[in-house]
Amino acid sequence: MSESPLTSGDREALCRIFSCIDNTTLEGCDTRARVEQLCSRSLQMVDTAHGIGPVAAVCVYPVFVRQAQQLLQGSGIRVASVAGAFPAGQSPLHVKLAEVRYALDEGADEIDMVISRGALIEGDEQRVYDEVAAIRECCQDRTLKVILETGELPSPTLVARASELAIAAGADFIKTSTGKIAVSATPEAAKIMLDTIRHEHQKSGKWVGFKAAGGISTPEQALVYYRLATSVFGEKEISSQFFRIGASRLTERLFSFLTQ
């Protein structure tokens, strides 16, 4: 991804981006201490004098949701949880639903699920739709982000179709990637997803959000996705309601840049 040098005019956009971050730890070696550090740091990264923060959410595995909720209580920072056989999606639906229910019972405000990419590649669109719809029903009024894992979809047509199915089944956001494969977020896939969001809005009048995740580690990279999103939502409408970036390394780097 090519990056342009940051300018003073980028500051306002970067402040908006910061408030749209899902500050994330999704490692096999995650511990309660690591989650406590993530939540503590997320609470600290606020500078009202400079219009910075807080982040939109922290994102953790289901077993850490209750801890994160307790640590973030009253802060306005939401707790997101991956669930539903993240990151591969290769489990039967009843297993996926059980994990989603567990995360919700633990207090998750938001669920980040993955679609069954293999089913889509095989042409079983109904299964993809039905699984998203079932998890949507399970989430009720809580936010559902649907990860397409675009790096595993072999054509732009499938990226667009995955976007359409997820939106039709009730996604609140469509999301690029898990961050667990070699090819994660790309501007090319993001543009296809955002074009689909625009087209679906033109048909239904409903806006669905967009989340970029996977390999976004610098302010310059974040700006690429912000600008793509503003081309659809409009710069004045960009907020965490419709735009997110899933990040770990980016959060510290962006806060450091904004407060230097």
C-alpha positions as CSV (number, residue, x, y, z in Angstrom):
1,M,0.0,0.0,0.0
2,S,1.5,3.3,-1.0
3,E,1.5,6.0,1.8
4,S,1.5,9.8,1.5
5,P,3.3,12.0,4.0
6,L,1.0,13.3,6.8
7,T,0.1,17.0,6.7
8,S,-1.3,19.3,9.3
9,G,-4.6,19.0,7.4
10,D,-4.8,15.3,8.3
11,R,-5.0,16.0,12.0
12,E,-8.8,16.3,12.1
13,A,-9.3,13.2,10.1
14,L,-6.9,11.3,12.3
15,C,-8.7,12.4,15.5
16,R,-11.9,11.0,13.9
17,I,-10.2,7.8,13.0
18,F,-8.9,7.4,16.6
19,S,-12.5,7.5,18.0
20,C,-13.4,4.8,15.5
21,I,-10.8,2.3,16.5
22,D,-11.6,-1.2,17.9
23,N,-8.5,-1.6,20.1
24,T,-7.8,-5.3,19.7
25,T,-5.9,-8.2,21.2
26,L,-6.7,-11.6,19.6
27,E,-3.7,-13.8,20.3
28,G,-3.5,-17.4,21.5
29,C,-1.2,-16.1,24.2
30,D,-3.7,-13.6,25.6
31,T,-4.0,-13.5,29.4
32,R,-6.1,-11.6,31.9
33,A,-3.1,-9.4,32.5
34,R,-2.8,-8.6,28.8
35,V,-6.5,-7.7,28.6
36,E,-6.2,-5.6,31.7
37,Q,-3.3,-3.7,30.1
38,L,-5.3,-3.2,26.9
39,C,-8.3,-1.9,28.8
40,S,-6.2,0.3,31.1
41,R,-4.3,1.8,28.2
42,S,-7.6,2.4,26.2
43,L,-8.9,4.4,29.2
44,Q,-5.7,6.4,29.4
45,M,-5.6,7.4,25.7
46,V,-7.9,10.4,26.0
47,D,-6.8,14.0,25.5
48,T,-9.9,16.2,25.6
49,A,-7.8,19.3,25.1
50,H,-6.8,18.0,21.7
51,G,-10.1,16.4,20.9
52,I,-8.6,12.9,21.1
53,G,-10.4,9.7,22.2
54,P,-11.6,7.5,23.5
55,V,-11.5,4.6,21.2
56,A,-14.8,3.1,20.1
57,A,-14.3,-0.4,21.6
58,V,-11.9,-3.0,22.7
59,C,-12.1,-6.3,21.0
60,V,-11.2,-9.6,22.8
61,Y,-12.0,-13.3,22.8
62,P,-15.2,-14.3,24.6
63,V,-13.5,-15.6,27.7
64,F,-12.2,-12.0,28.4
65,V,-15.5,-10.2,27.8
66,R,-16.7,-10.1,31.4
67,Q,-13.3,-8.8,32.6
68,A,-13.2,-6.1,29.9
69,Q,-16.8,-5.0,30.8
70,Q,-15.9,-4.6,34.4
71,L,-12.7,-2.7,33.6
72,L,-14.4,-0.3,31.1
73,Q,-17.7,0.2,33.0
74,G,-18.9,3.7,32.6
75,S,-16.2,4.8,30.2
76,G,-18.3,4.7,27.0
77,I,-15.9,2.3,25.4
78,R,-17.8,-0.7,24.1
79,V,-16.7,-4.3,24.4
80,A,-16.6,-6.3,21.2
81,S,-16.0,-10.0,21.0
82,V,-15.1,-12.3,18.1
83,A,-17.4,-15.3,18.2
84,G,-18.8,-18.0,15.9
85,A,-15.7,-20.1,15.2
86,F,-13.3,-17.2,14.6
87,P,-11.1,-17.1,12.6
88,A,-11.8,-20.0,10.3
89,G,-15.6,-20.4,10.6
90,Q,-15.3,-24.1,10.2
91,S,-17.8,-25.3,12.8
92,P,-21.4,-26.3,12.6
93,L,-24.0,-23.5,13.2
94,H,-25.1,-24.8,16.6
95,V,-21.5,-24.5,17.8
96,K,-21.2,-21.0,16.4
97,L,-24.4,-19.9,18.1
98,A,-23.4,-21.4,21.4
99,E,-20.2,-19.3,21.4
100,V,-22.1,-16.2,20.3
101,R,-24.6,-16.7,23.1
102,Y,-21.8,-17.1,25.6
103,A,-20.1,-13.9,24.6
104,L,-23.4,-12.0,24.8
105,D,-24.2,-13.5,28.2
106,E,-20.8,-12.4,29.4
107,G,-21.7,-8.8,28.4
108,A,-20.5,-8.2,24.8
109,D,-21.9,-5.1,23.3
110,E,-20.8,-6.2,19.8
111,I,-20.1,-9.5,18.0
112,D,-17.6,-9.9,15.2
113,M,-18.4,-13.1,13.3
114,V,-16.9,-14.7,10.2
115,I,-18.8,-16.0,7.2
116,S,-18.2,-19.6,5.9
117,R,-15.9,-18.7,3.0
118,G,-15.7,-22.3,1.8
119,A,-19.5,-22.5,1.5
120,L,-19.5,-19.3,-0.5
121,I,-16.7,-20.5,-2.8
122,E,-18.7,-23.7,-3.4
123,G,-21.7,-21.7,-4.3
124,D,-23.8,-22.4,-1.2
125,E,-25.0,-18.8,-0.8
126,Q,-28.1,-20.0,1.2
127,R,-25.9,-21.4,4.0
128,V,-23.9,-18.2,4.2
129,Y,-27.0,-16.1,4.4
130,D,-28.7,-18.4,6.9
131,E,-25.7,-18.5,9.3
132,V,-25.5,-14.7,9.4
133,A,-29.2,-14.4,9.8
134,A,-29.2,-16.9,12.7
135,I,-26.4,-15.0,14.5
136,R,-28.2,-11.7,13.8
137,E,-31.3,-13.1,15.5
138,C,-29.2,-14.2,18.4
139,C,-27.6,-10.7,18.8
140,Q,-31.0,-9.0,18.9
141,D,-30.3,-5.3,19.4
142,R,-26.5,-5.6,19.8
143,T,-24.1,-4.7,17.1
144,L,-23.1,-7.4,14.6
145,K,-20.0,-7.1,12.4
146,V,-19.7,-9.7,9.7
147,I,-16.1,-10.5,8.6
148,L,-15.8,-11.5,4.9
149,E,-12.1,-12.5,5.0
150,T,-11.7,-11.0,1.6
151,G,-8.1,-12.3,1.2
152,E,-9.6,-15.8,0.9
153,L,-12.3,-14.9,-1.7
154,P,-10.8,-15.5,-5.1
155,S,-12.6,-12.8,-7.1
156,P,-14.0,-9.3,-6.8
157,T,-17.4,-10.8,-7.7
158,L,-17.3,-13.0,-4.6
159,V,-16.3,-10.0,-2.4
160,A,-19.3,-8.1,-3.7
161,R,-21.6,-11.1,-3.3
162,A,-20.4,-11.8,0.2
163,S,-21.1,-8.1,1.0
164,E,-24.6,-8.4,-0.4
165,L,-25.4,-11.5,1.5
166,A,-24.1,-10.2,4.8
167,I,-26.1,-7.0,4.4
168,A,-29.3,-8.8,3.4
169,A,-28.9,-11.1,6.4
170,G,-28.8,-8.2,8.9
171,A,-25.2,-7.1,9.4
172,D,-24.7,-3.8,11.1
173,F,-21.1,-3.7,9.7
174,I,-19.3,-5.6,7.0
175,K,-15.6,-6.1,7.9
176,T,-12.6,-6.9,5.7
177,S,-10.6,-9.5,7.5
178,T,-9.7,-11.4,10.7
179,G,-6.1,-10.3,10.5
180,K,-5.1,-14.0,10.7
181,I,-4.1,-14.6,7.1
182,A,-1.4,-13.3,4.8
183,V,-3.7,-11.0,2.8
184,S,-5.8,-9.0,5.1
185,A,-7.3,-5.6,4.4
186,T,-6.7,-4.1,1.0
187,P,-8.0,-0.9,-0.5
188,E,-9.3,-2.8,-3.5
189,A,-11.5,-5.1,-1.4
190,A,-12.6,-2.1,0.7
191,K,-13.7,-0.2,-2.3
192,I,-15.8,-3.1,-3.5
193,M,-17.4,-3.5,0.0
194,L,-18.1,0.3,0.2
195,D,-19.6,0.3,-3.3
196,T,-21.9,-2.5,-2.2
197,I,-22.9,-0.5,0.9
198,R,-23.7,2.5,-1.3
199,H,-25.8,0.4,-3.7
200,E,-27.7,-1.3,-0.9
201,H,-28.4,2.0,0.7
202,Q,-29.8,3.3,-2.6
203,K,-32.2,0.3,-2.8
204,S,-33.3,0.2,0.9
205,G,-32.4,3.5,2.4
206,K,-30.5,1.8,5.2
207,W,-26.8,2.4,5.9
208,V,-24.6,-0.4,6.9
209,G,-21.2,0.3,8.5
210,F,-17.7,-0.6,7.2
211,K,-14.8,-1.9,9.3
212,A,-11.3,-2.3,8.0
213,A,-9.1,-4.7,9.9
214,G,-5.9,-6.7,9.3
215,G,-2.5,-5.2,8.8
216,I,-3.4,-1.5,9.4
217,S,-0.6,-0.3,11.6
218,T,0.2,3.3,10.6
219,P,-1.7,6.6,10.5
220,E,-1.0,6.8,6.7
221,Q,-2.6,3.4,6.1
222,A,-5.6,4.3,8.3
223,L,-6.2,7.5,6.2
224,V,-6.5,5.4,3.1
225,Y,-9.5,3.6,4.5
226,Y,-10.9,6.7,6.0
227,R,-10.9,8.5,2.7
228,L,-12.5,5.5,0.9
229,A,-15.2,5.5,3.6
230,T,-15.8,9.3,3.3
231,S,-16.4,8.8,-0.4
232,V,-19.5,6.8,0.5
233,F,-20.7,8.2,3.8
234,G,-19.5,11.8,3.5
235,E,-16.8,13.2,5.7
236,K,-19.2,14.9,8.1
237,E,-21.0,11.6,8.7
238,I,-18.0,9.6,9.6
239,S,-18.3,8.3,13.2
240,S,-18.0,5.0,15.0
241,Q,-21.6,4.3,14.1
242,F,-20.6,3.6,10.5
243,F,-16.8,3.3,10.4
244,R,-14.4,1.3,12.4
245,I,-10.8,0.2,12.1
246,G,-9.7,-2.9,14.0
247,A,-6.2,-2.3,15.2
248,S,-3.5,-3.2,17.8
249,R,-0.3,-1.4,16.8
250,L,-2.1,1.5,15.1
251,T,-3.7,2.7,18.3
252,E,-0.5,3.6,20.2
253,R,1.2,5.0,17.0
254,L,-1.8,7.2,16.3
255,F,-2.2,8.5,19.8
256,S,1.5,9.3,19.9
257,F,1.3,11.2,16.6
258,L,-1.7,13.2,17.8
259,T,-0.2,14.2,21.1
260,Q,3.3,15.0,20.1
